[in-house]
Amino acid sequence: MKPALHIMHRTSVTLGLWLALFLPAHGLEMEVPVTTTNLDQSKYRFSISTNAATGGVSFHVIVTAKREDIHANSEAGLSIVTHTKTGAGEMHSIAPVKPEIPVKVKKDKRIWEADFTVSFELMEKPGLCFVFTENSPATITVDGKSVPVPPWAAHYELPLRDWTSAALSNSVPLYVHFGVGFEPTKRLLYTRIHLGEPIFVGGDDSWELTGKIEERGTNLVADLKGSDGAQAGFYRGTVTPEQAVHIQGGIFSGGVYSMWFLVSTNTGSEPVLQRVEEMSKRMFGR
């Protein structure tokens, strides 16, 4: 696994422009942000397709060289890309993903195809990107002679979260679960959801789950209410599949009451309750 690469930018540059700095030890390092709206770059064209997988999202990335063959020593993989402001400007860092995610790359002269799957938990890491790095060739041929080339590299960075919400809404079913308590934890209701459509489901003893979950940009935003007939709670905000959220408020009798919601690709209670227990440990150290 390669160590992290650090690049210092001394001037601010708008998104979409090449960010570059000459470093004596590494040569010229260039950063090229690639988003859903600028997939067609000057030298390369990118395309990404996604599908929901069990517990995560599968990606298929195609990199197409528009004029020349892709240099054989170029690279493709997943990295954490961060930008940190310093007194001298901005530090740009490309670090390996831990744990490492296998990326299967099929290489032809002008087309590279990459396939990989990322868990929902890892998708929450800030700065998670697919990075295609075009490295300079060691030499070029001039008048029949091999001439060394000064080292340089261009890092094309594609933030994965830009493509994840479409994978969730267009592929495997999503479910929302509602329950009470932590020790023990009890699931009361669950139902399949369709993003943007109202949720209303009832159960025994006047149990009720209502609300809506919408897709806004790259986020899933929930407005959920749950009731066990005697107590009621609500949650309004972003949700991440397979991560439980605690209610933000409600109406209670007899003291504070624990209620939770969870968006998941699972219908079984066991994996759902495991996620709730994980939330409990994060919140209360239990």
Phi, psi and omega in degrees: 000134182283148175290168180293145176255132180241131178231131179261125174256125182264356177226153179276139182226140182288155180301139178101340177272157177285133176252123188219151175206137177272120178249124184305323185282332187243349186086205182274121178249126182238137178252127181236097177294133179237123181239183180296341183257357179222050181289338180266101180265177185295321183254337186226152173241133182245147171217145181226132171237149184227155172215147175287133176243170179298114178076011182183204183228133175263142183238144171231114184247133177242127176248120183243122175282132188272335184230326184229167176294150175286131180302134185299333182269010176289168187222157176214135180180188181255139181215162171260117182255125180231153176232120183239126178284136177233175179296335182265353181151235181225132178263126179253127184232137174240111185240152178296152175277133177236127356291153183296139180255123179297135177235118179270120184242123173261123188246120168246178186301314184241001180225126171246138177236130182240137178231135179197163179233136182239132179290158178299322180298315181290331179299339181279352179294125178298137175082010180291121185225150161275126184240120171258121182249117175271110178265148179291148174291154180294323180216161170231161181261123178233120181052041177079003180244148179276122183242129178298147179248130175303137184293141173206163179208142175242123183257108177270118190247121181245105179296122188291329182298338179298339185246003189277324185297324178296323179297322182288317187282340186251000186238239187296155181296150173247147180230149172246134182246147179227134181205182183228155171076164175236321182225088000275166177262140181225126174273129180265311187218154167208157179204153174287143181240156170236122187305132179088353181256148182298148177247130174208115179216140180236164181210198181298155173055035178066023174296146184207139176228120181224168176134209183198148172234126185240157174263119178233106185064237179262009184247155168258124184244127185249148168227093190240145175227138178225148180215142174256013180100330179246329180236155179217144179216162181223160172218129176229116180158188181286148176229150177240129179307138178073012174236117181289151176234143179271151178299153179264343181177180180165198179241121185230153172233131179088025175107182182291140185234141181265123175224154183212160174230154178210127172266132187208161169270357181263150171251338182291147184284328186299307178296329179294313181294330175297320179294323179294319178297322177297319177298318180300319180293322180294320186280319190239359180069026183276000000 
